[in-house]
Amino acid sequence: MEEKELIAKEIENIPEPYLIEILDFIRFLKTKALEQKMELALASEVSLKKDWLKPEEDEAWKDL
């Protein structure tokens, strides 16, 4: 069985109060992953900005 199927099967037997906690945890994981992507994007921007803002870059892209 795949992980999603195993999780779905386990959830069928979980008492209702725990389902709220599970949902909160899933949302936490999604938020955490999004924050990590944003941090990486911001770090990349800082690193690449010095090359993007050069006059040579403006010249190379002016016709597009």
VOMIKOL-968598 format. One record per residue (C-alpha): residue number from 1; residue in one letter; chain; x, z negated, y negated. Coordinates in Angstrom, 3 decimals. Layout:
N
+-----+------+-------+----------+----------+----------+
!  nr ! rest ! kette !        X !        Z !        Y !
+-----+------+-------+----------+----------+----------+
! NUM !    a !     A !        X !        Z !        Y !
...
+-----+------+-------+----------+----------+----------+
***
This chain:
64
+-----+------+-------+----------+----------+----------+
!  nr ! rest ! kette !        X !        Z !        Y !
+-----+------+-------+----------+----------+----------+
!   1 !    m !     A !    0.000 !    0.000 !    0.000 !
!   2 !    e !     A !    1.069 !    0.653 !   -3.537 !
!   3 !    e !     A !    1.518 !   -2.211 !   -5.962 !
!   4 !    k !     A !   -1.658 !   -1.374 !   -7.918 !
!   5 !    e !     A !   -3.707 !   -1.441 !   -4.736 !
!   6 !    l !     A !   -2.177 !   -4.754 !   -3.694 !
!   7 !    i !     A !   -2.891 !   -6.254 !   -7.108 !
!   8 !    a !     A !   -6.471 !   -4.976 !   -7.071 !
!   9 !    k !     A !   -7.000 !   -6.451 !   -3.606 !
!  10 !    e !     A !   -5.623 !   -9.831 !   -4.677 !
!  11 !    i !     A !   -7.748 !   -9.860 !   -7.838 !
!  12 !    e !     A !  -10.924 !   -9.466 !   -5.763 !
!  13 !    n !     A !  -10.378 !  -13.001 !   -4.433 !
!  14 !    i !     A !   -9.278 !  -14.724 !   -7.635 !
!  15 !    p !     A !  -11.652 !  -17.251 !   -9.218 !
!  16 !    e !     A !  -13.100 !  -16.185 !  -12.585 !
!  17 !    p !     A !  -11.139 !  -18.663 !  -14.772 !
!  18 !    y !     A !   -7.857 !  -17.229 !  -13.492 !
!  19 !    l !     A !   -8.919 !  -13.695 !  -14.338 !
!  20 !    i !     A !   -8.774 !  -14.530 !  -18.042 !
!  21 !    e !     A !   -5.212 !  -15.777 !  -17.618 !
!  22 !    i !     A !   -4.264 !  -12.668 !  -15.670 !
!  23 !    l !     A !   -5.738 !  -10.451 !  -18.376 !
!  24 !    d !     A !   -3.839 !  -12.383 !  -21.051 !
!  25 !    f !     A !   -0.615 !  -11.944 !  -19.098 !
!  26 !    i !     A !   -1.160 !   -8.199 !  -18.676 !
!  27 !    r !     A !   -1.766 !   -7.861 !  -22.413 !
!  28 !    f !     A !    1.360 !   -9.940 !  -23.100 !
!  29 !    l !     A !    3.455 !   -7.607 !  -20.933 !
!  30 !    k !     A !    2.066 !   -4.527 !  -22.693 !
!  31 !    t !     A !    2.787 !   -6.028 !  -26.115 !
!  32 !    k !     A !    6.288 !   -7.041 !  -25.048 !
!  33 !    a !     A !    7.052 !   -3.514 !  -23.825 !
!  34 !    l !     A !    5.773 !   -2.012 !  -27.074 !
!  35 !    e !     A !    7.869 !   -4.424 !  -29.143 !
!  36 !    q !     A !   10.978 !   -3.512 !  -27.150 !
!  37 !    k !     A !   10.336 !    0.197 !  -27.767 !
!  38 !    m !     A !    9.911 !   -0.444 !  -31.473 !
!  39 !    e !     A !   13.129 !   -2.476 !  -31.632 !
!  40 !    l !     A !   15.010 !    0.351 !  -29.917 !
!  41 !    a !     A !   13.531 !    2.931 !  -32.270 !
!  42 !    l !     A !   14.497 !    0.882 !  -35.325 !
!  43 !    a !     A !   18.013 !    0.331 !  -34.015 !
!  44 !    s !     A !   18.377 !    4.049 !  -33.369 !
!  45 !    e !     A !   17.141 !    4.881 !  -36.844 !
!  46 !    v !     A !   19.754 !    2.649 !  -38.453 !
!  47 !    s !     A !   22.465 !    4.217 !  -36.336 !
!  48 !    l !     A !   21.372 !    7.813 !  -36.929 !
!  49 !    k !     A !   20.358 !    7.461 !  -40.572 !
!  50 !    k !     A !   23.935 !    7.815 !  -41.790 !
!  51 !    d !     A !   24.079 !   11.307 !  -40.236 !
!  52 !    w !     A !   20.562 !   12.327 !  -41.270 !
!  53 !    l !     A !   21.145 !   11.576 !  -44.926 !
!  54 !    k !     A !   24.240 !   13.746 !  -45.356 !
!  55 !    p !     A !   24.075 !   16.769 !  -47.683 !
!  56 !    e !     A !   25.292 !   18.927 !  -44.795 !
!  57 !    e !     A !   22.172 !   18.039 !  -42.839 !
!  58 !    d !     A !   19.927 !   18.974 !  -45.745 !
!  59 !    e !     A !   21.720 !   22.310 !  -46.003 !
!  60 !    a !     A !   21.435 !   22.995 !  -42.266 !
!  61 !    w !     A !   17.679 !   22.335 !  -42.193 !
!  62 !    k !     A !   16.601 !   23.777 !  -45.545 !
!  63 !    d !     A !   15.277 !   27.040 !  -44.071 !
!  64 !    l !     A !   12.968 !   25.405 !  -41.557 !
+-----+------+-------+----------+----------+----------+
***
